[in-house]
């Protein structure tokens, strides 16, 4: 791999003890979540196929499958990568609690998935965490949430200290620690909302308000870890250091400070008011935007002149570049949003996929550090570009259709496509989605191939950079 040219690369060493084994467990859960999400994406297609859809359980299996697809590909996948990173970043103590968190999270995800086929209830497409309003799914979600709570408590207690002498390692450790605090605030917000929610609410209105505050706080978690991944991947690709570790810590601190607007929003306004909702949105735009831009620009321009890099660094650079482009596209689209149309999912698809691509690149790097095979070759390099290109087509199609006023969260005839332009936009969206599914499947195939090359000897294949 190409060695970074600076003395203090942005990286978190992978420990050669039980924490590495725990990290492997979180990696496996994340991989299973992506596989499950892919299965439900296929079921989404079958649910729209005449004749076959009658064989599927539930009167509206399309929305049921959509709920599980989103929850597995975003919530469970993101939490799994978070657990992986916190495991290698945290202290060695409390490993039993770490395994308990993993077990609870995995059990909860399994129960949620089973609910789709047993007793799904009504599909509620709430923002951040869509749900199936049935006892089995809710039970699974609560078990999963309990696993996340244990994970956060262990990470808070075992967070490594960051001294006054800031280098690349300690800067990334600070960013990871900040993501733990952001997640703790998100859990507090979920609990707060549950306690003060008006009992008269039900259905979508209930879940929308329940998840709004905590969902916004969780976006800081994913963003902080994405920024950690960008700096880490940039160093691995030999990017020049245009942002000092101390300044990186300052950017992480700015993002973290904005998270604390969340409890203020609960104290200042009733959770059912527009003012409460808008304050969360404002905090996310301000804190995220101010912290993201300097790091993104530093990494992007630092990559200039790194075209000649080693075989193992090429997939990492592909993931990094694709991640930054998709996230930037999602941010720009967010500025263009007006009304309740498909520009909204275009915005969050761009941002979410930006985070996913950063996590994919980091996993490519960490696989040999965790004792698995090394990722390299043309398919590994092509995978992030393929996945990113498909998702870019997907969101461009949504923006195109959104300009005609095509509504969100509808499918089939309910979309009411009146013109050739609307049809073309949604067609581009569908084609991009297909390309992205192929890119996501290729990631799973590549990672499974690396897992099959596992090195069982303790310490083999692991390093600190």
Phi, psi and omega in degrees: 000146180295126182276129178303147187278349183260164189279336185237078182293151173284111181196155173242119180298144177268119182291150181258045179226203185297338178297328178292323177294319177297319178299323176299320179298317178294324177298317180296318178298317179298319179294318178297324178296318178294320178296315178298319177298321178295321178297317180290333175292324175294319178295330175301317179294315180296326180293342178262358184268120180302139179091303181293324184298337179287342180275349183271148181289148177090146182287334181226069185291340177302309181289328176298312179295325180295319178301311181292322178301314181292313183296322179286319185281343179245293187297302185291317179298312181295317179297323179295315177295322177299314178299321177299310184291320178292330180294316181281340181271333188274182181284165181283336184292154175074028182295329178300320177292327177296317178291326176297318179298316179296316180297317179294317180296316179295319178296316179298317179297321179295317180296318178300319181292318180296326183303329182298333184255345185259296181212075189293325187073192182281135176280123181244112184274063178286151177294146176076307178225090174293150186225162165257116187281065177225159187297320184293312180298315181298321177299316178298319179296322178293319177296317178299315179298323176296321176298318178295322179297315178296319178301315182294316181299317178296319181293325177295316181291323185261015181296129180291144180284145177245116184279187180284335178273097187270122171239186183298322180295310183292331177296315179290325176298321178296317178299319178294319177298321179298324179292330176295314180297318179300320180291323176298319177296321179297316178296320176300318181294318178300314180295318180299314180299318181298321183289320188261359181299136175299130183291346180284343182281153176204170176063218185297320180301320181296307184290328179298314180287322181302318187262356188295305183295310179295325178298319177295319179296323178298331179297330176292323177301307182297320181294315179301316180290329175295318179295322173302314181295319179300311180295320180294310180295322177301316177297319181294333179270004178080021180295144176293149180275099177258358178226120182290154176304323180296319178291325176298318177299321179298319179294319177298319181295323177298315179297319181295321180300323181293336179298329185282001167292336182302304178296328177298321180299325179288326180282328187275325187223153171296141187292345180268003184268157177296324181298320178298313180298315184293327180294321176298316180297317180297316181297320180293318180293316183290303184296316180294314183296316182296322183280324187287314189304309181298319180293317180299314181294319180297315180292316183299310181284336175291337179284345181299132180088011180252030182292328180264092180231167183291167182301318184285342180273342184296315176298327180293317178293322178299317179293319181296310181297315180296320179299314183293322179294314181295318181294319178296319178298317178298321179294317179296318179298324179301327179291332185272357185293131172210122182087176183260072182234187187285002170294332181295308176296332176298319179298306185283336173296317179300313182292315181296317180292328174301316177295315182300316180296322177297318178294321178300314179298319180293322177295321175305318179289319187283340182307307178293331177294333179269003177098016180252184183291158179278138180268124176195173179107168186293326181290322178294324178287324182287331187303310180297323179293319180295312179297316180294319179296318178298316179292327177294317174300319181301310184284330175296319177299321178294318178296318177303310180292325178298330176297337177267358178089015178298129187281155179273164175058033173230162182215162175061224183295337181294343179288336178051066179276110188266334188234166178295326179296317178297316180296318180296319180297314180289331175294317176297321177301313181295319178296316178298321178298321179295315178298319180295321178299319178297318178296320177293320177297321179296322177300314180299316180298317181295315181293318178299321177299320178291323179296327180290345177261027185303140176258115189277340183291133179302130176089343183290132175083000181257149179209177183259007181216000000 
